[in-house]
Amino acid sequence: MTTTEATDTGATDAEATEHDRAGEAAKGSVAPGRGPQPAPGAPPPRAPLTARATAEFIGTALLVAVVIGSGIQATELTRDVGVRLLADSIATVFGLGILILLLGPVSGAHFNPVVTLAEWWTARRGGDGVTTREVAVYVPAQVVGAIAGAILADAMFGKPLVQWSTHDRSAGNLLLGEVVATAGLVLLIFGLARTGRLRFAPAAVAAYIGAAYWFTSSTSFANPAVTVGRTFSDTFAGIAPGSIAGFVGAQLIGGVVGLALVALIFRAGRSDE
C-alpha cells in the first residue's frame, strides 16, 4: 500500500466514523413515538391551543367551584358571617395556588379575562403574550368554565343547578374595591413577569387574593368570568345579575390602572440620578 493510499483510507475511515456518530446523535434526539425533542436549554414548545383552552376552562370552572362550594359549606356549618368569609378565603387560597401550579405550564393559568387582555396588550407593545386569536379562544373558555363551575358547586350540595343570585353588590364603595383588587392583581402578576420571578406566581397570586378577600370592600372578585359564574348561584358567594355590569366595568378599569402602574414602576432604562 502506498502512502497516498494509506492517507486516503484513513480519511475515509474517519469520515465514516463521524457519519455514524452523527447518525446516532440524530437517532438519540428523537424519542420513540414522540418526534424530535427540543435542544438542551431551549424553551419547551407551547401546548396546542385546544389544550390551552381546555386548561383555561377546567381551571376557571374549578376555581369557581371552590369559591361557591366553600361558601355553601361554610353557610351550612355556621351563622357567623366572618367565619364564613374566613372559610371561603382559605379554600380559595389553597385551591387557586394548586390550580396555577398545575395548569400554569399549559396555558399560563390566566382563569381571568382581565389577565388575558392585559397580556394581549403587553404583546402588542412588544412584550410576550397571547395573540388576538388566542384571546378569542381563552375568554369564552373562561366564561363558560366559570358558569360550569357554579353549576357543579350547586349540584354537589344539592342546590338548584341554576338559581340567579339575589345578592346585590352595586354600591359605589364595592366598585372601588374591585378597581383596587384588580389593579393589585395585574400589578402583581406583571411585576413578577418583569422581574423574572413568575415561578413564585402560584403562592404570590393565591396569597394576594386571600388578603384581598379581607382588605377590599368587594371581597375581591377581580375577575369578569368569575363574576358572571357567581350569578348562577344564590348562595353566600353569589352576585345579582344586575350587579355584573358595574363589577366588570370596575375590573376593566382596575386592569388598566394595574398596567399603568407596571409601566411606571418596572420600566426599563437608566435611573434619573
C-alpha positions in Angstrom: 0.0 0.0 0.0 1.4 3.4 -0.9 1.5 6.4 1.4 -1.2 8.1 -0.6 -3.4 5.1 -0.4 -2.9 4.8 3.4 -3.8 8.5 3.8 -6.9 8.2 1.6 -8.1 5.1 3.5 -7.5 6.8 6.9 -9.6 9.9 5.8 -12.4 7.6 4.5 -12.5 5.7 7.8 -12.6 9.0 9.8 -15.4 10.3 7.6 -17.4 7.1 8.1 -16.9 7.2 11.8 -18.0 10.8 12.0 -21.1 10.0 9.8 -22.0 7.1 12.2 -21.7 9.3 15.2 -23.9 12.0 13.6 -26.5 9.3 12.8 -26.5 8.0 16.3 -26.9 11.6 17.7 -29.8 12.2 15.4 -31.5 9.0 16.5 -30.9 9.9 20.1 -32.7 13.2 19.7 -35.9 11.5 18.6 -37.8 9.7 21.3 -39.9 6.7 20.1 -43.3 7.9 19.1 -42.7 11.5 20.2 -40.9 13.2 17.4 -37.9 15.5 17.6 -37.1 16.8 21.1 -36.0 20.4 21.8 -32.3 21.1 22.2 -31.0 21.4 25.8 -31.7 24.8 27.2 -34.3 25.6 24.5 -37.8 26.8 25.7 -40.4 24.0 25.7 -42.9 24.0 22.8 -46.2 25.7 23.5 -49.1 23.3 24.1 -51.7 23.2 21.3 -54.4 25.9 21.5 -57.1 23.3 22.2 -55.1 22.0 25.2 -54.6 25.6 26.5 -58.3 26.4 26.1 -59.2 23.3 27.9 -56.8 24.2 30.7 -58.5 27.6 31.0 -61.9 26.1 31.0 -61.1 23.5 33.7 -59.1 25.9 35.8 -61.8 28.6 35.8 -64.5 26.0 36.5 -62.7 24.5 39.4 -61.8 28.0 40.8 -65.5 29.0 40.8 -66.5 25.6 42.2 -64.0 26.2 45.1 -65.3 29.7 45.8 -69.0 28.8 45.7 -68.7 25.3 47.2 -66.7 26.5 50.2 -69.3 29.3 50.7 -72.1 26.9 50.7 -70.3 24.6 53.1 -69.5 27.4 55.4 -73.1 28.7 55.4 -74.3 25.2 56.4 -71.8 25.0 59.3 -72.0 28.4 60.9 -74.2 31.6 61.1 -71.1 33.8 61.7 -70.5 35.8 58.5 -66.9 36.4 59.5 -66.2 32.7 59.9 -67.9 32.1 56.5 -65.7 34.6 54.8 -62.6 33.1 56.5 -63.5 29.6 55.3 -64.2 30.9 51.8 -60.9 32.8 51.6 -58.8 29.9 53.0 -60.3 27.5 50.5 -59.7 29.9 47.6 -56.1 30.5 48.6 -55.3 26.8 48.5 -57.4 26.0 45.5 -56.1 28.9 43.4 -52.5 28.1 44.3 -52.9 24.5 43.3 -54.6 25.3 40.0 -51.9 27.8 39.0 -49.2 25.3 39.8 -50.9 22.6 37.9 -52.1 24.4 34.8 -49.7 27.3 34.6 -47.2 25.4 32.4 -50.0 24.6 29.9 -51.9 27.9 29.4 -50.4 30.4 31.8 -53.3 29.8 34.2 -55.0 33.1 33.5 -58.5 32.0 34.5 -59.4 35.7 34.1 -60.3 37.8 31.0 -58.6 40.8 32.5 -55.3 39.0 32.8 -55.7 37.6 29.3 -56.4 41.1 27.9 -53.5 42.6 29.8 -51.1 40.0 28.4 -52.5 40.6 24.9 -51.9 44.4 25.4 -48.3 43.8 26.5 -47.7 41.6 23.4 -48.9 44.4 21.2 -46.4 46.7 22.9 -43.5 44.4 22.1 -43.7 42.0 25.1 -44.6 38.4 25.4 -48.2 37.4 25.4 -51.2 36.0 23.7 -52.4 36.8 20.2 -55.8 38.2 19.2 -56.8 34.7 18.1 -55.8 33.2 21.4 -57.8 35.9 23.3 -60.8 35.0 21.2 -60.4 31.4 22.5 -59.3 32.0 26.1 -62.0 34.4 27.1 -65.1 32.3 26.1 -63.4 29.2 27.7 -63.0 31.2 30.9 -66.6 32.5 31.0 -68.2 29.1 30.1 -65.9 27.4 32.6 -67.0 29.8 35.3 -70.7 29.0 34.6 -69.9 25.3 34.6 -68.1 25.6 37.9 -71.1 27.4 39.5 -73.5 24.7 38.3 -71.1 22.0 39.5 -70.9 23.5 43.0 -74.7 23.8 43.2 -75.0 20.2 42.1 -72.5 18.9 44.7 -74.5 20.5 47.5 -78.0 19.6 46.2 -78.9 23.1 45.3 -80.9 24.1 42.2 -78.5 23.9 39.3 -79.3 27.4 38.1 -80.7 29.9 40.6 -79.9 33.5 40.0 -78.3 35.2 42.9 -80.2 37.9 44.8 -77.0 39.3 46.5 -76.9 42.9 45.3 -73.4 44.4 45.1 -74.0 47.6 43.2 -72.8 50.2 45.9 -70.1 52.6 44.8 -67.7 51.6 47.5 -67.8 48.0 46.3 -67.0 49.1 42.8 -64.0 51.0 44.1 -63.0 47.8 45.9 -63.0 45.9 42.6 -60.8 48.6 41.0 -58.3 48.2 43.8 -58.4 44.4 43.8 -58.0 44.0 40.1 -55.3 46.7 39.8 -53.3 45.0 42.5 -53.7 41.6 40.9 -52.4 42.9 37.5 -49.6 44.8 39.2 -48.5 41.6 41.0 -48.6 39.2 38.0 -46.9 41.5 35.5 -44.5 42.8 38.1 -43.4 39.3 38.7 -43.0 38.8 35.0 -41.0 41.9 34.5 -38.6 40.9 37.3 -38.2 37.3 36.2 -40.0 35.8 39.2 -43.1 34.2 37.7 -42.0 30.9 39.4 -43.5 32.5 42.6 -46.9 33.2 41.0 -48.8 30.2 42.5 -48.0 31.3 46.0 -48.0 35.0 45.4 -51.3 35.3 43.5 -53.1 32.9 45.9 -51.8 34.9 48.9 -52.8 38.2 47.3 -56.4 37.1 46.6 -56.6 35.7 50.1 -55.6 39.0 51.5 -57.8 41.0 49.2 -60.8 39.0 50.4 -60.4 40.9 53.6 -58.9 44.3 52.7 -61.3 45.2 49.9 -64.9 46.0 50.4 -66.0 43.8 47.5 -64.2 40.7 48.8 -62.1 40.8 45.6 -63.8 39.2 42.7 -61.2 40.8 40.4 -62.3 38.6 37.5 -65.1 39.1 35.0 -65.5 35.4 34.3 -65.8 34.6 37.9 -68.3 37.4 38.4 -70.5 36.0 35.6 -70.3 32.5 37.1 -71.2 33.6 40.6 -74.6 35.0 39.3 -75.7 31.4 38.7 -75.7 30.5 42.4 -78.0 32.2 45.0 -75.6 31.4 47.8 -73.1 33.2 50.1 -70.6 33.9 47.2 -73.2 34.9 44.7 -73.8 38.3 42.9 -77.0 39.5 41.5 -77.1 39.7 37.6 -77.9 43.4 37.9 -74.5 44.0 39.6 -72.5 42.4 36.8 -72.1 45.4 34.6 -70.7 47.6 37.4 -68.3 44.9 38.6 -67.0 44.1 35.2 -66.5 47.7 34.3 -64.6 48.3 37.6 -62.4 45.3 36.9 -61.5 46.5 33.4 -60.7 49.9 34.9 -58.6 48.2 37.5 -56.8 46.2 34.8 -55.8 49.5 33.0 -54.7 51.0 36.3 -52.6 47.9 37.1 -50.8 48.0 33.7 -50.1 51.7 34.1 -48.5 51.0 37.5 -46.4 48.2 36.0 -45.2 50.6 33.2 -44.4 53.2 35.8 -42.7 51.1 38.4 -41.0 48.4 36.4 -39.9 50.4 33.3 -36.5 49.7 31.8 -33.8 52.3 31.4 -31.3 54.4 33.2 -32.1 55.9 36.6 -33.0 59.6 37.0 -29.8 60.1 39.0 
